[in-house]
Amino acid sequence: MRRRWALPLAVAALLVAGAAGGCGTRLPASAFTGQPQGGGTALVEGVSSSEIKVGMIDSISSPLGVNAFSGPGYGAQAYFDALNAAGGVDGRKIVVDQCDDAGSGIGNIQCAHQLIDSGQVFAFAGNSIFDYAGASYVSSKDVPDIGGEPIDQAYDQYQHLYSIYGSAEPRDGTVGFGGTLYSSTEIYAYFKEKLGAHVAAVVEYNQPDSIRYGQMQAAGLRAEGYEVVTEQLDFALPNYAAAAADMKAHGVQIVFDAIDTSGNGSLCTALDQAGVSLIAKVTTPQSWDQTVLTTYANAPKCRNVLYATSTERNYEDTQYPTVAAFRAAMAKYFPSRAPYLSMWELDGWASAQWLTDAIRSCSADVSRSCVEAYMNRTEPYDGHGLLIPTSFVVARPGATTRACLNVARWQDSANGGHGGWVTQTPDMNANCFTVPVLASKA
């Protein structure tokens, strides 16, 4: 199964931003790419004989800064730019209308209304939204949102929203299966089997969302037979040194967390200073990026046992044609993003590609119902080898499931000493585990 728990950065964003205010800022494609928007004949559901309008909502100017949620938008736009350069979809150009909701629920609702009511977008792609308050409106208008990042629980709830990770949930207006979510433990099984880890720490802040995420991690680790040590930090005055000393005293081998990227950098520095010898420090796909050398600048030992897991190819593995195409497009259209490249940008590319494949399935008769028929088909989608095959076929999980994952490790020695993420699994589609399925309340 591919159900994902909410990402720790969403917790961090809540802690930093609180009840973020402000309005969304409508950004046309020309502001994002420097390209003028196309004309064309009259739009029907965002489609004309010469163009298809695609909306994109990203929480760019959130309190966490412009790089926290912007990655998927860049990846999706790079895909569409390359697509348009090759002639578009059966001669139709993709015109992107991006809206920055500033990380606020009010701004998100405004973006949804602007893009649907005024912008007449056909569908969404490359969405990366902190507070998807406009999700119910998007779904009520039957507008497909393809391949979005599931930061909050909207993609577990609404019919016309399709997470980049796929879903087996009914998405019938309630979250999960009547308010119950299910997750599996393949990440913990991997580190137990491949690295021999059996004593784990979970680091969380003393904030309800962080605690909730940490508790879910701890439950998954215990289900895999780990001894679990919980370290709770005061968000206002975190004592990383005390947590590191306690982990050393308990013989912790591997660390998971429910804290933000900056906190992880400070935590790793404290672990190095305390002489904690870890097998692995595990982070999320959102932190699987090129900023590791600066974020963990003062923690070389911890940095070199930094692992991340995903259900996509490593964005550094250019031997795969789809990854190579992604990297070439990013270098051409957004060369300034090179120091910030991340798995989330690759997710954005996959999102745009998924929508495009769905549109192509319609031939000349492009419609939202046709796109959604493609999304809801029983045949799993692998993103041209980019994704572990997934679908949106509804199926309540049993007590166990067979789940696969990709794993990468940061190594300073990679890329000729420039550092990089090195894939640890020869074949992500064969790196699979039969694991328990755990239930949790939404």
C-alpha positions as CSV (number, residue, x, y, z in Angstrom):
1,M,0.0,0.0,0.0
2,R,1.1,3.6,-0.5
3,R,-0.6,5.5,2.2
4,R,1.7,8.2,3.5
5,W,1.6,10.0,6.9
6,A,1.6,13.8,6.9
7,L,5.1,15.1,6.3
8,P,7.0,16.5,9.3
9,L,7.6,19.8,7.5
10,A,3.8,20.4,7.6
11,V,4.0,20.1,11.4
12,A,7.0,22.6,11.4
13,A,5.1,25.0,9.2
14,L,2.2,24.9,11.6
15,L,4.5,25.6,14.5
16,V,6.2,28.5,12.7
17,A,3.2,30.0,11.0
18,G,0.4,29.5,13.4
19,A,-2.8,30.8,11.9
20,A,-1.2,32.3,8.8
21,G,-3.2,35.2,7.3
22,G,-3.0,37.1,4.1
23,C,-4.4,36.6,0.7
24,G,-3.3,34.4,-2.3
25,T,-1.4,36.1,-5.0
26,R,-2.4,35.1,-8.5
27,L,0.7,34.5,-10.6
28,P,0.2,34.0,-14.4
29,A,2.4,31.6,-16.3
30,S,4.3,34.6,-17.8
31,A,5.4,35.6,-14.3
32,F,6.6,32.1,-13.6
33,T,8.3,31.3,-16.9
34,G,8.8,34.6,-18.8
35,Q,6.5,33.2,-21.5
36,P,3.3,34.9,-22.7
37,Q,0.0,33.1,-22.2
38,G,-1.5,31.7,-25.4
39,G,-4.7,32.8,-27.0
40,G,-6.8,30.3,-28.8
41,T,-10.5,29.9,-29.3
42,A,-13.2,29.8,-26.7
43,L,-12.5,27.6,-23.7
44,V,-14.9,24.8,-22.6
45,E,-13.8,23.4,-19.3
46,G,-10.5,25.0,-19.9
47,V,-9.9,23.4,-23.3
48,S,-9.9,24.9,-26.7
49,S,-8.7,23.8,-30.1
50,S,-5.3,25.3,-29.4
51,E,-4.7,25.2,-25.6
52,I,-5.5,23.5,-22.3
53,K,-5.3,25.6,-19.2
54,V,-3.8,24.0,-16.2
55,G,-3.9,25.5,-12.7
56,M,-1.2,25.2,-10.1
57,I,-1.5,26.2,-6.4
58,D,1.7,26.3,-4.4
59,S,2.3,27.8,-0.9
60,I,5.4,29.7,-2.1
61,S,5.5,32.8,0.1
62,S,4.7,30.9,3.3
63,P,6.6,31.8,6.5
64,L,9.0,29.0,5.8
65,G,10.4,30.7,2.8
66,V,10.2,30.3,-1.0
67,N,11.9,26.9,-1.2
68,A,9.7,25.0,1.3
69,F,6.7,24.4,-1.0
70,S,7.8,25.7,-4.4
71,G,9.6,22.6,-5.7
72,P,6.6,20.7,-7.3
73,G,5.6,23.8,-9.2
74,Y,9.0,24.2,-10.8
75,G,9.1,20.5,-11.7
76,A,5.6,20.6,-13.2
77,Q,6.3,23.8,-15.1
78,A,9.6,22.3,-16.5
79,Y,7.6,19.3,-17.8
80,F,5.0,21.5,-19.5
81,D,7.7,23.8,-21.0
82,A,9.4,20.8,-22.5
83,L,6.1,19.4,-23.7
84,N,5.1,22.7,-25.4
85,A,8.5,22.9,-27.0
86,A,7.8,19.5,-28.5
87,G,4.4,20.6,-29.9
88,G,2.1,20.2,-26.8
89,V,-0.5,17.5,-26.5
90,D,-1.8,16.6,-29.9
91,G,-1.1,20.2,-31.0
92,R,-2.7,21.9,-28.0
93,K,-0.4,24.0,-25.8
94,I,-0.5,23.7,-22.1
95,V,-1.0,27.2,-20.5
96,V,-0.2,27.2,-16.8
97,D,-1.8,29.6,-14.4
98,Q,-0.1,29.5,-11.0
99,C,-1.4,30.9,-7.8
100,D,0.6,31.4,-4.6
101,D,-1.7,31.0,-1.6
102,A,1.0,32.3,0.9
103,G,0.5,29.2,3.0
104,S,-2.9,30.3,4.4
105,G,-6.3,28.7,4.2
106,I,-8.0,31.9,3.2
107,G,-5.4,32.4,0.4
108,N,-6.0,28.9,-0.7
109,I,-9.7,29.3,-1.0
110,Q,-9.1,32.5,-3.0
111,C,-6.7,30.7,-5.4
112,A,-9.2,27.9,-6.0
113,H,-12.0,30.3,-6.8
114,Q,-9.7,32.5,-9.0
115,L,-8.3,29.7,-11.0
116,I,-11.6,27.9,-11.5
117,D,-14.1,30.7,-11.7
118,S,-12.0,33.3,-13.5
119,G,-9.1,31.3,-14.9
120,Q,-11.3,28.5,-16.3
121,V,-8.6,25.9,-15.7
122,F,-9.2,22.4,-16.9
123,A,-7.3,20.6,-14.1
124,F,-4.6,21.1,-11.5
125,A,-1.0,19.7,-11.5
126,G,2.0,20.4,-9.4
127,N,0.1,21.4,-6.4
128,S,2.0,21.8,-3.1
129,I,-0.3,23.3,-0.5
130,F,0.2,23.7,3.2
131,D,-3.5,24.2,4.1
132,Y,-5.8,22.9,1.3
133,A,-8.8,24.8,2.6
134,G,-10.2,25.1,-1.0
135,A,-10.1,21.3,-1.6
136,S,-13.9,20.9,-1.1
137,Y,-14.6,23.6,-3.7
138,V,-12.2,22.1,-6.2
139,S,-13.8,18.7,-5.8
140,S,-17.4,20.2,-5.9
141,K,-16.6,21.7,-9.3
142,D,-15.3,18.3,-10.6
143,V,-11.9,19.7,-11.4
144,P,-9.2,17.0,-11.3
145,D,-6.2,17.7,-9.1
146,I,-3.6,15.3,-10.4
147,G,-0.4,14.3,-8.5
148,G,-0.6,16.7,-5.7
149,E,1.6,16.6,-2.6
150,P,-0.5,15.2,0.3
151,I,0.7,17.6,3.0
152,D,-2.6,17.7,4.9
153,Q,-5.5,15.2,4.7
154,A,-7.4,16.7,1.7
155,Y,-6.1,14.0,-0.7
156,D,-7.5,11.3,1.7
157,Q,-10.9,12.9,1.6
158,Y,-12.1,14.3,-1.7
159,Q,-13.1,12.4,-4.8
160,H,-11.4,14.5,-7.5
161,L,-8.1,14.9,-5.7
162,Y,-5.3,12.4,-6.7
163,S,-2.2,12.3,-4.6
164,I,1.2,11.7,-6.2
165,Y,1.4,8.5,-4.1
166,G,-1.9,7.0,-5.2
167,S,-4.6,5.9,-2.8
168,A,-6.7,2.9,-1.9
169,E,-9.2,5.1,0.1
170,P,-12.7,5.9,-1.1
171,R,-12.2,9.7,-0.8
172,D,-16.0,10.1,-0.4
173,G,-16.0,13.2,1.7
174,T,-14.7,11.7,4.9
175,V,-11.0,11.2,5.6
176,G,-9.8,7.7,4.9
177,F,-12.2,4.9,5.6
178,G,-14.8,6.6,7.8
179,G,-12.2,8.6,9.6
180,T,-9.6,5.8,9.8
181,L,-6.3,5.9,8.0
182,Y,-4.0,3.0,7.4
183,S,-0.2,2.9,7.0
184,S,2.4,0.2,6.6
185,T,5.8,-0.3,8.0
186,E,8.1,-1.1,5.1
187,I,10.4,1.8,5.9
188,Y,11.2,0.3,9.4
189,A,11.4,-3.2,8.0
190,Y,14.0,-2.1,5.5
191,F,16.4,-0.6,8.1
192,K,15.9,-3.6,10.4
193,E,16.6,-6.1,7.6
194,K,19.3,-4.3,5.6
195,L,21.2,-2.4,8.3
196,G,20.4,-4.6,11.4
197,A,18.9,-1.7,13.3
198,H,16.9,-2.6,16.4
199,V,17.2,0.4,18.8
200,A,15.5,3.5,17.4
201,A,14.8,7.0,18.6
202,V,11.9,9.2,17.6
203,V,12.4,12.9,18.1
204,E,9.4,15.2,18.3
205,Y,8.4,18.7,19.5
206,N,6.1,19.3,22.4
207,Q,3.3,20.3,20.0
208,P,0.2,18.1,19.3
209,D,0.7,17.6,15.6
210,S,4.4,16.7,16.1
211,I,3.6,14.4,19.0
212,R,0.9,12.7,16.9
213,Y,3.3,12.1,14.0
214,G,6.0,10.9,16.4
215,Q,3.6,8.5,18.0
216,M,2.6,7.0,14.7
217,Q,6.3,6.5,13.9
218,A,6.9,4.8,17.2
219,A,3.9,2.5,16.7
220,G,5.3,1.4,13.3
221,L,8.8,0.8,14.8
222,R,7.4,-1.2,17.6
223,A,5.3,-3.3,15.2
224,E,8.6,-4.2,13.5
225,G,10.2,-5.2,16.8
226,Y,12.3,-2.2,17.6
227,E,13.1,-0.9,21.0
228,V,11.9,2.7,20.8
229,V,13.3,5.8,22.7
230,T,11.2,8.9,22.5
231,E,12.9,12.3,22.7
232,Q,10.5,15.3,23.1
233,L,12.0,18.8,22.5
234,D,10.6,22.1,23.7
235,F,9.9,23.9,20.4
236,A,10.7,27.3,21.9
237,L,13.9,26.2,23.6
238,P,14.9,22.8,22.2
239,N,17.8,21.1,24.1
240,Y,19.4,19.1,21.4
241,A,22.4,18.3,23.5
242,A,20.3,16.6,26.2
243,A,18.4,14.6,23.7
244,A,21.7,13.5,22.1
245,A,23.1,12.5,25.4
246,D,20.0,10.4,26.3
247,M,20.2,8.7,22.9
248,K,23.8,7.8,23.5
249,A,23.0,6.4,26.9
250,H,20.2,4.2,25.4
251,G,22.4,2.9,22.6
252,V,20.3,4.3,19.9
253,Q,21.3,3.1,16.4
254,I,18.8,4.9,14.1
255,V,16.9,8.1,14.5
256,F,13.5,9.1,13.0
257,D,11.9,12.5,13.6
258,A,8.8,14.7,13.5
259,I,10.7,18.0,13.5
260,D,11.6,20.5,10.8
261,T,14.7,20.6,8.5
262,S,16.5,23.3,10.5
263,G,15.8,21.3,13.7
264,N,17.3,18.2,12.1
265,G,20.5,20.1,11.3
266,S,20.8,21.2,14.9
267,L,20.0,17.7,16.1
268,C,22.6,16.1,13.9
269,T,25.2,18.6,15.2
270,A,24.4,17.7,18.8
271,L,24.6,14.0,17.9
272,D,28.1,14.4,16.4
273,Q,29.3,16.5,19.3
274,A,28.0,13.8,21.8
275,G,29.8,11.1,19.9
276,V,26.6,9.2,19.0
277,S,27.5,6.5,16.4
278,L,24.4,6.0,14.3
279,I,23.7,3.4,11.6
280,A,21.2,5.9,10.0
281,K,19.4,9.2,10.5
282,V,16.3,8.9,8.4
283,T,14.6,11.9,6.8
284,T,11.6,12.3,4.4
285,P,11.4,12.9,0.6
286,Q,10.9,16.6,1.2
287,S,14.4,16.8,2.8
288,W,15.9,14.6,0.0
289,D,17.5,17.6,-1.7
290,Q,20.7,19.4,-2.6
291,T,20.9,21.6,0.5
292,V,22.3,18.8,2.7
293,L,25.8,20.2,2.8
294,T,24.6,23.6,4.2
295,T,21.8,22.2,6.4
296,Y,24.2,19.7,8.0
297,A,27.4,21.7,7.7
298,N,28.5,21.1,11.3
299,A,27.5,17.4,11.4
300,P,29.7,15.4,9.0
301,K,29.2,12.0,10.7
302,C,25.5,12.4,11.0
303,R,25.3,13.8,7.4
304,N,26.9,10.8,5.9
305,V,24.4,8.4,7.5
306,L,21.5,10.5,6.3
307,Y,18.9,8.3,4.5
308,A,15.7,9.1,2.8
309,T,13.0,6.8,1.4
310,S,10.4,7.3,-1.3
311,T,8.3,5.5,-3.9
312,E,10.0,7.3,-6.8
313,R,13.4,7.1,-8.6
314,N,16.2,9.1,-7.1
315,Y,16.5,12.5,-8.9
316,E,20.2,11.8,-9.2
317,D,19.8,8.6,-11.2
318,T,20.0,9.9,-14.7
319,Q,20.6,6.5,-16.2
320,Y,16.8,6.3,-16.3
321,P,15.4,8.2,-19.3
322,T,12.6,9.9,-17.4
323,V,15.0,11.2,-14.7
324,A,17.4,12.3,-17.4
325,A,14.6,14.2,-19.2
326,F,13.6,15.9,-15.9
327,R,17.2,17.0,-15.2
328,A,17.7,18.3,-18.7
329,A,14.5,20.3,-18.6
330,M,15.3,21.8,-15.2
331,A,18.8,22.8,-16.4
332,K,17.2,24.4,-19.5
333,Y,14.2,26.2,-18.0
334,F,15.2,26.7,-14.3
335,P,19.1,26.6,-14.1
336,S,19.0,28.7,-10.9
337,R,17.3,25.8,-9.1
338,A,20.4,23.6,-9.3
339,P,21.4,24.2,-5.7
340,Y,17.9,23.4,-4.5
341,L,17.0,20.4,-6.6
342,S,14.8,17.9,-4.7
343,M,12.6,14.9,-4.9
344,W,9.6,17.2,-4.7
345,E,10.6,18.8,-8.0
346,L,10.7,15.4,-9.5
347,D,7.3,14.8,-8.0
348,G,6.0,17.9,-9.7
349,W,7.4,16.6,-13.0
350,A,5.6,13.3,-12.4
351,S,2.4,15.1,-11.6
352,A,2.5,17.0,-14.9
353,Q,3.4,13.8,-16.8
354,W,0.5,11.9,-15.2
355,L,-2.0,14.6,-16.2
356,T,-0.6,14.7,-19.7
357,D,-0.9,10.9,-20.1
358,A,-4.5,11.1,-18.9
359,I,-5.2,13.9,-21.5
360,R,-3.6,11.9,-24.3
361,S,-5.8,9.0,-23.5
362,C,-8.8,11.1,-24.5
363,S,-7.4,11.7,-28.1
364,A,-9.2,14.7,-29.6
365,D,-12.2,14.6,-27.2
366,V,-10.5,16.0,-24.1
367,S,-12.8,16.2,-21.0
368,R,-12.5,16.0,-17.3
369,S,-14.6,12.8,-17.1
370,C,-12.2,11.2,-19.6
371,V,-9.1,12.2,-17.5
372,E,-10.7,10.9,-14.4
373,A,-11.6,7.6,-16.1
374,Y,-7.8,7.2,-16.8
375,M,-6.9,8.1,-13.2
376,N,-9.4,5.6,-11.8
377,R,-8.5,2.7,-14.1
378,T,-7.5,-0.6,-12.6
379,E,-4.1,-0.7,-14.3
380,P,-1.4,0.7,-12.1
381,Y,0.5,3.7,-13.2
382,D,4.4,3.8,-13.1
383,G,5.1,7.2,-14.6
384,H,7.2,5.7,-17.4
385,G,9.4,4.0,-14.8
386,L,9.5,6.9,-12.5
387,L,7.1,5.6,-9.9
388,I,6.5,2.3,-8.1
389,P,3.2,1.3,-9.8
390,T,0.2,2.7,-8.0
391,S,-3.5,3.3,-8.6
392,F,-6.7,4.7,-7.1
393,V,-8.6,1.5,-6.8
394,V,-10.5,1.4,-3.5
395,A,-9.5,-1.5,-1.3
396,R,-9.6,-1.6,2.5
397,P,-6.3,-3.1,3.6
398,G,-6.0,-6.3,5.5
399,A,-3.7,-7.1,8.5
400,T,-0.6,-7.2,6.3
401,T,0.4,-5.8,2.9
402,R,3.3,-6.2,0.4
403,A,5.0,-2.8,0.0
404,C,8.0,-1.6,-1.9
405,L,10.3,1.5,-1.6
406,N,13.3,3.3,-2.9
407,V,16.1,4.3,-0.5
408,A,19.0,6.7,-0.9
409,R,21.9,7.8,1.3
410,W,23.8,11.0,1.3
411,Q,27.5,10.6,0.8
412,D,30.1,13.4,0.7
413,S,32.3,11.3,-1.6
414,A,29.6,11.1,-4.3
415,N,29.8,13.1,-7.6
416,G,33.5,13.5,-7.5
417,G,33.6,14.8,-3.9
418,H,30.8,17.3,-4.4
419,G,28.4,15.1,-2.4
420,G,25.1,13.6,-3.4
421,W,22.3,11.1,-2.8
422,V,23.4,7.5,-3.7
423,T,20.6,5.0,-4.3
424,Q,20.9,1.9,-2.0
425,T,18.4,-0.4,-3.8
426,P,19.3,-2.0,-7.1
427,D,15.6,-2.2,-8.1
428,M,13.0,-0.3,-6.1
429,N,10.3,-2.4,-7.6
430,A,11.9,-5.5,-6.0
431,N,12.8,-3.9,-2.7
432,C,9.6,-5.1,-1.1
433,F,8.5,-6.3,2.3
434,T,5.4,-8.0,3.7
435,V,4.6,-5.8,6.7
436,P,1.8,-5.0,9.2
437,V,-0.9,-2.5,8.4
438,L,-1.6,0.0,11.2
439,A,-4.8,1.9,11.7
440,S,-4.9,5.5,13.1
441,K,-7.6,8.1,13.5
442,A,-7.6,11.0,11.1
